[in-house]
Amino acid sequence: MKKMEAECCDTVHIHEELVHKVEGHIPDEEVLKDLADFFKVFADTTRIRILCVLFQTEMCVCDLAQVLGMTQSAISHQLRLLKQMKLVKNRREGKTVFYSLADSHIQTIMNQGMEHISE
């Protein structure tokens, strides 16, 4: 992959009108931190694989481990992170806990990401 460098202006000239136009529209630092943390969850291929499986159907940890060729402990660890970030939810049926996507936004985010990298 070729290294790309950002180009910079040859002179310093502040476009005051543009600067003032956007200044009030930048979210608070705490909101930006939460958003960055949200996107960090998508930076792990195991978590992405789990989400891809859950697009199809809800599954228990045992089934996820089988499908992904991983240990239940590893799957459980990733599900805990996904649940903390409200990307997955779970329900108990007797002794079995089933996981599913928290809502349709998750699939939309993944689909848009896939579309972007496919361009």
Secondary structure, DSSP 4 states (H G I P E B T S, - for coil): ---------SS----HHHHHHHHTTSPPHHHHHHHHHHHHGGG-HHHHHHHHHHHH--EEHHHHHHHHT--HHHHHHHHHHHHHTTSEEEEEETTEEEEEESSHHHHHHHHHHHHHHH-
